Amino acid sequence: MADAVATITLDRPDAMNSLTAEVKQALLDALRRAAADPEVRAVLLTGSGRAFSAGQDLREHAANLEAGRGLADTLREHYNPIVELIATMPKPVVAAVNGVAVGAGASLAFACDLRVASERAKFALAFAGIGLAPDSGASWTLQRLVGRGRAAELMLLGEPIDAARALELGLVTIVAEDVLKTAQDLAARLAQGPTLAYAATKRALAYAASNGLSDALAMEADLQDECVATHDHVNATRAFLAKEVPTFNAE
């Protein structure tokens, strides 16, 4: 960990960081540690080598099919808790998409709060191409990023989207030549920011995505009551009036 940022790297470069049961469990464990560690104030998720993640390891999946195990319950045991933890973690999560992000690999990136993409990055929702429905939260996250119509297009056609197009569509926040450094700088900036307010912002966005205006307004009021009672808010208000740069301590 550096600068209060926990970096989690998918590290199967020879297999384009495809996701085996072992990798998924290790990722879930790492995310849980980062979420629970008060010293961690932002998380950076990336991949090693030329890929972010090619998604589910199809060799492992084929072996499960041959053995009659189907999906081996990996959605409920691995993908679902991983995506839910990324999306609901009370601290920002940045994806450094260093290369291709396909299927569940793309879904992991979409679950993050911000995405920095390499100029070589490509996204593809390849589920339908192998006769599957979307999973790992893509049906929820993608349409909230690009709208239902565009999400349907990307999922039904499964065509790869390059970094420039992804930026145009709003799939990524930044396209950068040095993707890891740019993402690290962004995560470090977030780690120095108002962590408690960021957590409240994530809760507000998630709640508003599935509720009506009146309920969203009520949730905003509740969250604002929580934030206004924090030392971070009081100190930042004083700093603003004194024309000083505020310091946030997540208290």
C-alpha positions in Angstrom: 0.0 0.0 0.0 1.2 3.5 -0.8 -0.5 6.9 -0.3 -3.4 5.1 1.5 -4.1 3.3 -1.8 -4.4 -0.5 -1.9 -3.4 -1.8 -5.3 -4.9 -5.1 -6.3 -3.5 -6.7 -9.4 -4.9 -9.6 -11.4 -1.8 -11.6 -12.0 -2.1 -14.3 -14.7 -0.5 -12.5 -17.6 0.1 -15.7 -19.7 -3.7 -16.3 -19.5 -4.7 -12.7 -20.0 -5.7 -12.6 -16.4 -8.6 -14.9 -17.0 -10.5 -15.7 -13.9 -10.2 -19.2 -12.2 -11.9 -20.1 -9.0 -8.6 -19.6 -7.2 -8.1 -16.1 -8.7 -11.7 -15.1 -7.9 -11.4 -16.2 -4.3 -8.1 -14.3 -4.0 -9.6 -11.2 -5.5 -12.6 -11.4 -3.1 -10.3 -11.8 -0.1 -8.1 -8.9 -1.2 -11.1 -6.6 -1.6 -12.4 -7.6 1.8 -9.1 -6.7 3.4 -9.0 -3.4 1.6 -12.6 -2.6 2.6 -12.0 -3.4 6.2 -8.6 -1.6 6.6 -9.0 1.9 8.0 -5.6 2.8 6.6 -6.9 2.2 3.1 -8.8 5.2 1.7 -8.9 4.2 -2.0 -8.5 1.0 -4.0 -6.8 0.5 -7.4 -7.7 -2.6 -9.4 -5.6 -3.5 -12.5 -4.1 -6.4 -14.4 -0.6 -7.5 -15.2 0.8 -7.9 -18.7 -1.3 -6.9 -21.8 -4.8 -7.5 -20.4 -7.0 -6.2 -17.6 -8.9 -9.5 -17.7 -10.2 -11.7 -20.4 -13.0 -12.8 -18.1 -13.9 -16.3 -17.0 -11.2 -18.9 -17.7 -13.0 -20.9 -20.3 -10.8 -24.0 -19.9 -11.9 -24.3 -16.3 -15.5 -23.6 -17.4 -15.4 -26.3 -20.0 -14.1 -28.8 -17.5 -17.0 -27.9 -15.2 -19.4 -28.4 -18.1 -17.9 -31.8 -18.9 -18.2 -32.8 -15.2 -21.8 -31.7 -15.1 -21.2 -28.9 -12.7 -22.4 -26.1 -14.9 -21.3 -22.8 -13.5 -20.2 -24.5 -10.3 -22.1 -21.8 -8.5 -19.3 -19.3 -9.2 -21.7 -16.4 -9.7 -23.1 -16.6 -6.2 -19.9 -17.6 -4.5 -17.5 -15.3 -6.4 -18.6 -12.9 -9.0 -21.7 -11.5 -7.2 -19.9 -10.8 -3.9 -16.9 -9.3 -5.7 -19.0 -6.9 -7.7 -21.2 -6.0 -4.8 -18.2 -5.3 -2.6 -16.6 -3.1 -5.3 -19.8 -1.1 -5.8 -20.7 -0.7 -2.1 -17.3 -0.4 -0.5 -17.2 2.9 1.5 -14.2 4.2 -0.4 -13.5 4.9 -4.0 -12.4 2.1 -6.4 -10.4 3.0 -9.5 -9.9 0.6 -12.4 -6.7 0.9 -14.4 -7.7 -0.9 -17.6 -4.3 -1.7 -19.0 -5.6 -3.8 -21.9 -8.5 -5.9 -23.0 -11.4 -6.3 -20.6 -13.8 -9.0 -21.8 -17.0 -10.5 -20.3 -16.7 -10.7 -16.5 -13.4 -8.7 -16.9 -15.3 -5.8 -18.4 -18.0 -6.2 -15.7 -15.4 -5.8 -13.0 -14.2 -2.6 -14.5 -17.8 -1.3 -14.9 -18.4 -1.9 -11.2 -15.6 0.4 -10.2 -16.3 4.1 -9.5 -13.8 5.5 -12.0 -12.0 3.8 -15.0 -8.7 4.9 -16.5 -8.0 3.2 -19.8 -4.9 2.6 -21.7 -4.9 3.7 -25.3 -4.7 0.0 -26.1 -7.6 -1.0 -24.0 -10.6 -2.7 -25.5 -14.0 -3.7 -23.9 -16.3 -6.5 -25.1 -19.4 -8.0 -23.6 -18.9 -11.4 -25.0 -21.5 -13.3 -23.1 -24.0 -13.8 -25.9 -21.3 -15.0 -28.2 -21.0 -18.2 -26.1 -24.7 -18.5 -25.5 -24.8 -16.8 -22.1 -26.7 -13.9 -20.5 -24.7 -11.1 -19.0 -23.4 -11.5 -15.4 -21.1 -10.0 -12.8 -23.4 -7.0 -12.5 -23.1 -5.9 -16.2 -26.9 -5.7 -16.6 -27.0 -3.2 -13.8 -23.8 -1.2 -14.3 -23.6 -0.9 -18.0 -27.0 0.7 -18.7 -26.3 3.2 -15.9 -23.1 4.2 -17.6 -24.3 4.4 -21.2 -28.1 4.1 -21.2 -30.3 1.0 -21.9 -30.3 1.2 -25.6 -26.5 1.4 -25.9 -26.1 -1.3 -23.3 -28.4 -3.6 -25.3 -26.3 -2.9 -28.4 -23.1 -3.7 -26.7 -24.4 -6.9 -25.1 -26.4 -8.3 -28.0 -23.8 -7.6 -30.7 -20.7 -8.2 -28.4 -18.5 -6.1 -30.7 -15.2 -4.8 -29.1 -15.1 -1.1 -28.2 -11.7 0.6 -28.3 -10.5 3.2 -25.8 -11.5 6.2 -27.8 -15.0 4.9 -28.4 -15.3 3.9 -24.7 -14.4 7.5 -23.7 -17.0 8.9 -26.1 -19.7 6.6 -24.7 -18.8 7.4 -21.1 -17.5 3.9 -20.3 -14.2 5.4 -19.1 -13.2 8.5 -17.2 -9.7 9.1 -18.8 -7.7 7.6 -21.6 -4.0 7.8 -20.8 -0.7 6.7 -22.3 0.7 5.7 -18.9 -2.4 4.1 -17.6 -1.0 2.8 -14.3 0.6 6.1 -13.2 -2.5 8.1 -14.2 -4.7 5.7 -12.2 -2.3 5.7 -9.3 -2.3 9.5 -9.2 -6.1 9.6 -9.4 -6.5 7.0 -6.6 -4.0 8.9 -4.5 -5.9 12.1 -5.0 -9.1 10.4 -3.9 -7.3 8.9 -0.9 -6.5 12.3 0.4 -10.1 13.5 -0.1 -13.3 13.3 2.0 -13.6 9.5 2.4 -16.8 9.7 4.4 -18.4 12.0 1.8 -17.3 9.7 -1.0 -18.9 6.8 0.8 -22.1 8.7 1.2 -22.0 9.7 -2.5 -21.7 6.0 -3.5 -24.7 5.2 -1.3 -26.7 8.1 -2.7 -26.0 7.1 -6.3 -26.8 3.4 -5.8 -30.1 4.2 -3.9 -31.2 6.8 -6.5 -30.6 4.4 -9.3 -33.4 2.1 -8.1 -35.8 4.5 -6.3 -38.0 7.5 -7.1 -37.3 11.1 -6.6 -39.0 11.5 -3.3 -37.2 8.6 -1.8 -33.9 9.8 -3.3 -34.4 13.2 -1.7 -35.1 11.6 1.7 -32.0 9.5 1.4 -29.9 12.6 0.5 -31.2 14.3 3.6 -30.3 11.4 5.8 -26.8 11.1 4.3 -26.3 14.9 4.6 -27.2 14.6 8.3 -24.5 12.0 8.7 -21.9 14.0 6.8 -22.6 17.3 8.6 -21.8 15.7 11.9 -18.3 14.6 10.8 -15.1 16.4 11.8 -14.1 16.4 8.1 -17.1 18.6 7.2 -16.6 21.0 10.2 -12.9 21.3 9.5 -13.4 21.7 5.8 -15.9 24.5 6.3 -13.5 26.3 8.6 -10.7 25.9 6.1 -12.9 27.3 3.3 -13.8 30.4 5.3 -10.1 30.9 6.2 -9.2 30.4 2.5 -7.1 27.4 3.4 -6.8 23.9 1.8 -8.8 21.4 3.9 -7.3 18.2 5.3 -9.6 15.2 5.5 -9.0 12.5 8.1 -12.0 10.3 7.6 -13.4 11.2 10.9 
